[in-house]
Amino acid sequence: MYRRSTPGNRPGQRRLSKRTALSALGGLITTVLLATAQSAGAAPAPVPPSDRDGMSRAFTRAAAEFEVPRDLLVAVGYGETHLDGHQGEPSQANGYGVMHLVSNPKSHTLEKAAELTGERSSELREDTAANIRGGAAVLRAYADGLGLDSGERRSIDEWYPVVARYGGAADIRTARLYADTVYTLLAQGIDADVPGGESVTVRPRAVEPERGAYAATGSDQRSAALSPDYPDAAWVPANSANYAAGRSASISSVVVHVTQGSYAGTISWFQNPSSQVSSHYVVRSSDGAITQMVRDSDTAYHARSANSSSLGIEHEGFINDPSWFTDSMYRSSAALTRYLCDRYGIPKDRAHIVGHAEVPGNDHTDPGPNWNWNYYMQLVGGSGGGGGSVQLSFPSYNTLRSGSTGAQVTAAQTLLNQQGHNVGTADGVFGTRTTSAVTSFQTARGLPADGVVGARTWTALLAAGTTSEVREGSTGAVVERLQRALTAALGRTVSIDGQFGPNTAQAVRDYQSGRGLTVDGIAGPATWSALQAGR
């Protein structure tokens, strides 16, 4: 059971400052205080397991037990996770549950919640009611540490410094960004649908937070920086341990990520030297606000094999929850991507604007199935990526089999139809007709006829067609076809731009060397023959 300390007015204790206006980060105009705070009462017994079936009830009971305003507790959870516990899976910062209880080298709110509530860490991670109770306990402990007495705890505006501390940011500007988000949610109200057909609501209210030590000063405002590379972004640098100065390759792609966490939390995580991760930009869900954290000219740690040649854009949210992917986010991010492509000469297609999951050598799945690539590429002003109206160019080619779906299935079906192995309509669904067509194509090319489109079958499909000799300086569709086939054959991204430059020549030499061919960097008859045989 939680044990309350008695805050009182200890000798030398600093009192909270008078009310201050909301900062520009929150984007909220202050108004007169409304008396809507929760009343404090006697703490009830811990929630029995049989009652852990309603999120609204869990918020109400935890708020009463720890004398935390119920609406504040909801707003903190909504700002962190949209009230989705993600089945106990951790966020990028190793935070868990609706209240994002964290366990990493710099933050230990999960362990603190376990100590305060007596709940096991496993329960706090996986049980929503326990997690909410743990979040309330941590907030109350922070309130006691800051000296909030019972009267102050009844006012939701007095909790601003507590919320700022809960966010875990060491940088005061990031801490304010976190707390301002919560108070913006309180002002706007919340109506969230959660599992079980339940809605969790917070009615809009006027807020005028007591910022205390987090009040912005004139020097803070003067030191606020704009992005050095993108005029519409703020600049908050990542910790120098989380990126490398300079680049070892030219910028040739943009990688789209999803943060698996909140906007302010991600910024804080990239400032944490123990994270060993970063991206160049972070985009907020609610309004599309952008913060740059690594210079374009430096190498962010975001996509392993593509770090040296790409720019990373993180988007606030979780891949399995489409509610984070707002129109404001899409439009703001697409404008950024368009600007970067124009600035660095990156083609606006899906071979060069890719998801984290599409980068070779990565085990991530973001941005996931809820990211609307068609809409995003429309906004960027680019194309799907080669092959007329059907996308054929990808940074890597996945193994496809019966039951597979998506753009790469459509590409394979299109290529099979072009080679006379009829699948019917290229609908992106790998069914029995597609399996038969793949088997037929494999048999014709002397490949193992297993009906699966793996690296060898992809190579043969992508290379099929005319075999004009191409070398450094060549351009056009035949070069694109060569680059696609090499991408599949080598298992690494070969830029598909229709320009036979030094990188393509090196890829040809690597392929020739690995297949026992004459190594001259020229795609002549022998090289084309090997590619079309799926070697």
Disulfide bonds with the S-S distance in Angstrom:
none
